[in-house]
Amino acid sequence: MGFLKYLLVFVPISVVGELMHLATTQPTVMFFLSALAILPLAGLLGEATEEISFYSGPRAGGFLNATFGNATELIISFFALKAGLFEVVKASIAGSVIGNILLVLGASMLFGGLRYKTQQFCKQAVEVTSSMLLFAVIGLTIPALFMHTVSPELLNTKYEGLSIITAGIMLFIYILSLFFSFYTHRDIYSVDHSEESAPKWSLKKAAGVLVAATALIAMESEFLVSAVEPMTKAVGLSQFFVGIILIPIIGNAAEHSTAVLMAIKNKMDVAVEIAIGSSLQIILFVTPVLVFLSLLFTPMSIIFNEFELISLVVAVLIANRVANDGESNWLEGVQLLAVYLIIAVAFFVI
């Protein structure tokens, strides 16, 4: 957690802000109060999951990390779905993938490369994950290509069947990928990533922190989403930019910092796994779950716009290129960060 624990003071502050109705009177202030409160809670969620994995064993621990690794973003997106902010939800999905591959992996390669001339990682494991990621993006692209002539107003109503079927297939592939990595081909992922031999917390404490952090993130996410629309109007930002840049950074900040720290410790396997593996989870697990959850309110399509798709394809092609040689250096990190910065500026202008 480090310095993040000091940000926990924003949890009660944001509650006071909600009671004072800042979401309507000072939406920008409320948005950033909620965002600052979510950052340490996401860190606690990740730490609790890591502690529980000591007791559950490596296989179950891997599943827990896969499930809770993107829990913060899933919760934020759920409340955005409830509010009918479909473009924010889809932009945050695309932004998470782009951010993980370009921002997180780029920062990891840069800071790790400044300390070590060349860093190695398991080429075979990353190739499997990056190839699966390419399939996942193709899965998102095909419905968009078929539906590009359809009026946008119809995408969340008339053609929800296409989105549901696509989401179901992607979720099924995600389950098969877990079976592949934890059972039939677990030897590929046999690198020991553990830093400590014993847990710091008891199982009861870890489970309690996990439940409490999840509940508080849900509360803060509702505060955050309620301030999105008035905040974007007050500041002059598009909801698109908020969804594709700001929300992914807020939801994944703790995970991002972990990847960079692992790279600095010369554990590039872990850093690459966090960046690319988390992107895979976003597309194959979080996206289908959100499509199914949207059926409780208004069905959301799985159709992304052309800007999101181009950025996703570029990011995934870079991920596959990185996986080719099994090594990285600081210049590759700078290149990835430069591409992310260009994309962020482009979305800001749009």
C-alpha positions in Angstrom: 0.0 0.0 0.0 2.7 2.5 0.9 1.6 6.1 0.6 -1.8 5.0 -0.7 -3.0 4.2 2.9 -2.9 8.0 3.6 -5.5 8.5 0.9 -8.0 6.5 2.9 -8.9 9.8 4.6 -10.8 10.6 1.4 -13.3 7.8 2.1 -15.1 9.7 4.9 -14.5 13.0 3.2 -16.3 11.8 0.1 -19.2 10.5 2.2 -19.6 14.0 3.7 -19.4 15.4 0.1 -22.3 13.1 -0.9 -24.4 14.1 2.1 -23.7 17.8 1.0 -24.9 16.9 -2.5 -21.6 18.0 -4.1 -22.4 15.8 -7.1 -24.9 18.4 -8.2 -23.4 21.6 -6.8 -19.6 20.9 -7.2 -19.5 17.8 -9.5 -15.7 18.2 -10.3 -14.8 18.2 -6.6 -17.0 15.2 -5.9 -15.5 13.3 -8.9 -12.0 13.7 -7.7 -12.9 13.0 -4.0 -14.4 9.7 -5.1 -11.4 8.9 -7.3 -8.9 9.6 -4.6 -11.0 7.4 -2.2 -11.1 4.5 -4.7 -7.3 4.4 -5.2 -6.3 3.1 -1.7 -9.4 0.8 -1.6 -8.3 -0.8 -4.9 -4.9 -1.3 -3.3 -6.5 -3.0 -0.2 -8.6 -5.2 -2.5 -5.5 -6.4 -4.3 -3.5 -6.9 -1.1 -6.3 -8.9 0.5 -6.6 -11.1 -2.6 -2.9 -11.7 -2.5 -3.0 -12.7 1.2 -5.9 -15.1 0.6 -3.9 -16.8 -2.1 -1.4 -17.9 0.5 -4.1 -20.0 2.2 -5.9 -21.2 -1.0 -2.9 -22.5 -2.9 -1.4 -21.3 -6.2 -4.2 -22.5 -8.5 -7.1 -21.1 -6.5 -4.9 -18.0 -5.8 -4.5 -17.5 -9.5 -8.2 -17.7 -10.0 -8.8 -15.2 -7.3 -6.3 -12.8 -8.8 -8.0 -13.2 -12.2 -11.4 -12.6 -10.6 -10.6 -9.7 -8.3 -7.8 -8.1 -10.4 -10.3 -6.0 -12.3 -13.0 -5.9 -9.6 -12.7 -2.1 -9.1 -13.3 -1.4 -12.8 -16.2 -3.9 -12.9 -17.9 -2.2 -10.0 -17.5 1.3 -11.5 -18.8 0.0 -14.8 -21.8 -1.6 -13.2 -22.9 1.7 -11.7 -22.2 3.4 -15.0 -24.4 0.8 -16.7 -27.1 1.4 -14.1 -27.0 5.1 -15.0 -27.2 4.3 -18.7 -23.7 5.6 -19.5 -23.0 3.0 -22.1 -20.3 5.0 -24.0 -18.5 5.5 -20.7 -18.5 1.8 -20.0 -17.3 0.7 -23.4 -14.7 3.5 -23.4 -13.4 2.3 -20.0 -13.1 -1.3 -21.3 -11.1 -0.1 -24.3 -9.1 2.3 -22.1 -8.2 -0.5 -19.6 -6.8 -2.7 -22.4 -4.9 0.2 -24.0 -3.6 1.5 -20.6 -2.4 -2.0 -19.5 -0.5 -2.7 -22.6 0.9 0.8 -23.4 1.0 2.7 -20.1 1.6 -0.1 -17.6 3.9 -2.3 -19.8 5.7 0.8 -21.1 6.3 2.2 -17.6 7.5 -1.2 -16.4 10.0 -1.6 -19.3 11.2 2.0 -18.8 11.8 1.9 -15.1 13.0 -1.7 -15.1 15.3 -0.9 -18.1 16.8 2.1 -16.4 18.1 -0.3 -13.7 18.9 -3.3 -15.9 20.3 -3.1 -19.4 18.1 -5.9 -20.7 15.3 -7.8 -18.9 14.1 -11.3 -19.7 10.6 -12.8 -19.4 9.0 -16.2 -20.3 8.5 -15.9 -24.0 6.3 -19.0 -24.3 3.8 -17.9 -21.6 3.5 -14.4 -22.9 3.0 -15.6 -26.5 0.1 -17.7 -25.4 -1.5 -14.8 -23.5 -0.9 -12.3 -26.3 -2.2 -14.6 -29.0 -5.4 -15.1 -26.9 -5.6 -11.3 -26.6 -5.4 -11.0 -30.4 -8.3 -13.4 -30.7 -10.3 -11.4 -28.1 -9.9 -8.2 -30.0 -10.9 -9.9 -33.2 -14.0 -11.1 -31.3 -14.8 -7.4 -30.6 -14.0 -6.2 -34.1 -16.1 -8.6 -36.1 -19.5 -7.5 -34.7 -18.5 -3.9 -35.2 -17.5 -4.5 -38.8 -20.9 -6.2 -39.5 -22.9 -3.5 -37.8 -21.1 -0.4 -39.0 -24.0 0.5 -41.3 -26.6 0.3 -38.5 -28.0 3.4 -36.9 -26.2 3.9 -33.5 -29.6 4.3 -31.8 -30.5 0.7 -32.6 -27.3 -0.9 -31.3 -28.4 -1.1 -27.7 -31.9 -2.4 -28.5 -32.6 -4.2 -31.8 -29.3 -6.1 -32.0 -28.7 -7.0 -28.4 -28.9 -10.7 -29.5 -25.6 -10.4 -31.4 -23.9 -8.9 -28.4 -25.2 -11.6 -26.0 -24.1 -14.4 -28.2 -20.6 -12.9 -28.8 -20.3 -12.2 -25.0 -21.2 -15.8 -24.3 -18.6 -17.2 -26.7 -15.9 -14.9 -25.2 -16.7 -15.9 -21.6 -16.6 -19.6 -22.6 -13.1 -19.1 -24.2 -12.0 -17.3 -21.0 -13.1 -20.4 -18.9 -11.2 -22.6 -21.3 -8.1 -20.4 -21.0 -8.2 -20.8 -17.2 -8.4 -24.6 -17.6 -5.4 -24.4 -20.0 -3.2 -22.3 -17.7 -4.1 -24.0 -14.4 -4.4 -27.7 -15.5 -3.4 -28.9 -19.0 -0.4 -26.6 -19.6 0.4 -25.3 -16.1 4.1 -26.1 -16.7 4.3 -23.1 -19.0 3.3 -20.9 -16.1 5.5 -22.6 -13.5 7.7 -19.6 -12.8 7.8 -18.8 -9.1 6.5 -15.3 -8.6 6.2 -15.3 -4.8 8.2 -12.8 -2.8 7.3 -14.0 0.6 7.0 -17.5 2.1 4.3 -16.7 4.7 1.2 -14.5 4.7 1.2 -11.2 6.7 -2.5 -11.4 7.6 -4.7 -14.1 9.0 -7.3 -15.6 6.6 -10.1 -14.0 8.7 -8.5 -10.6 8.4 -7.8 -11.0 4.7 -11.4 -12.1 4.0 -12.8 -9.2 6.1 -10.6 -6.6 4.3 -11.7 -8.1 0.9 -15.4 -7.8 1.8 -15.1 -4.3 3.3 -13.0 -2.9 0.4 -15.4 -4.3 -2.1 -18.4 -2.7 -0.3 -16.6 0.6 0.0 -15.5 0.6 -3.7 -19.2 0.0 -4.6 -20.2 3.0 -2.6 -17.5 5.2 -4.0 -18.2 4.0 -7.5 -21.8 5.2 -7.2 -20.6 8.6 -6.0 -18.1 8.8 -8.9 -20.6 7.8 -11.6 -23.2 10.3 -10.3 -20.7 13.1 -10.8 -19.5 12.1 -14.3 -22.2 13.8 -16.4 -22.3 17.1 -14.5 -18.5 17.1 -14.2 -17.9 16.7 -17.9 -20.3 19.5 -18.7 -18.8 21.8 -16.1 -15.1 21.2 -17.1 -15.8 20.7 -20.8 -14.4 17.2 -21.1 -16.2 14.5 -23.1 -17.6 11.5 -21.3 -15.6 9.5 -23.9 -12.3 10.9 -22.6 -13.3 10.3 -19.0 -14.2 6.7 -19.8 -11.1 5.8 -21.9 -8.4 7.6 -19.9 -9.4 8.7 -16.4 -11.6 5.8 -15.1 -9.1 3.0 -16.2 -6.3 4.8 -14.4 -8.4 5.2 -11.3 -9.6 1.7 -11.3 -6.3 0.0 -12.0 -3.8 2.3 -10.2 -2.8 -0.2 -7.6 -2.3 -2.9 -10.1 -0.3 -0.5 -12.3 2.1 0.4 -9.5 2.6 -3.3 -8.7 3.7 -4.1 -12.2 6.3 -1.2 -12.2 7.7 -2.3 -8.8 8.0 -5.9 -10.1 10.0 -4.6 -13.1 12.3 -2.6 -10.9 13.0 -5.8 -8.9 13.8 -7.5 -12.2 10.7 -9.7 -12.1 9.7 -8.8 -15.6 7.6 -12.0 -15.9 5.2 -10.7 -13.3 5.1 -7.2 -14.8 4.3 -8.5 -18.3 1.8 -11.0 -16.9 0.0 -8.2 -15.0 -0.2 -5.9 -18.1 -1.1 -8.4 -20.8 -3.0 -10.9 -18.6 -5.2 -8.2 -17.1 -6.0 -6.9 -20.6 -7.1 -10.4 -21.5 -9.3 -10.6 -18.4 -10.9 -7.3 -19.3 -12.0 -8.4 -22.8 -12.9 -12.0 -22.2 -14.3 -11.8 -18.6 -15.3 -8.2 -17.6 -16.8 -7.3 -21.0 -19.2 -10.3 -21.2 -20.2 -10.0 -17.6 -21.1 -6.3 -18.2 -23.1 -7.3 -21.2 -25.1 -9.8 -19.2 -25.5 -7.4 -16.2 -26.9 -4.8 -18.6 -29.8 -7.1 -19.2 -31.0 -6.1 -15.7 -31.4 -2.5 -16.9 -31.1 -1.6 -20.6 -29.2 -4.1 -22.8 -25.7 -2.8 -23.8 -24.2 -3.7 -27.2 -20.7 -5.0 -27.5 -20.2 -2.8 -30.6 -17.2 -0.4 -30.1 -16.7 2.7 -32.2 -13.9 3.0 -34.8 -11.6 5.0 -32.6 -11.7 2.5 -29.8 -11.2 -0.4 -32.2 -8.2 1.2 -33.9 -6.5 1.9 -30.6 -7.3 -1.7 -29.4 -5.8 -3.3 -32.5 -2.7 -1.1 -32.4 -2.1 -1.9 -28.7 -2.6 -5.7 -29.2 -0.3 -5.8 -32.2 2.3 -4.1 -30.0 1.7 -6.7 -27.3 2.3 -9.5 -29.8 5.5 -7.8 -31.1 6.8 -7.5 -27.5 6.2 -11.2 -26.9 8.4 -12.2 -29.9 11.9 -11.8 -28.4 11.3 -12.5 -24.7 13.3 -9.5 -23.6 12.8 -5.7 -23.0 14.8 -2.5 -22.5 14.1 1.1 -21.5 13.7 2.3 -25.1 10.9 -0.1 -25.8 9.2 1.4 -22.7 9.6 4.9 -24.0 8.1 3.9 -27.3 5.0 2.3 -25.7 4.5 5.4 -23.5 4.8 7.7 -26.5 2.0 5.7 -28.3 -0.2 5.9 -25.2 0.4 9.7 -24.9 -0.5 10.2 -28.6 -3.7 8.2 -28.2 -4.6 10.0 -25.0 -4.2 13.4 -26.7 -6.2 12.3 -29.7 -9.1 11.2 -27.4 -8.9 14.4 -25.5 -9.2 16.4 -28.7 -12.1 14.2 -29.9 
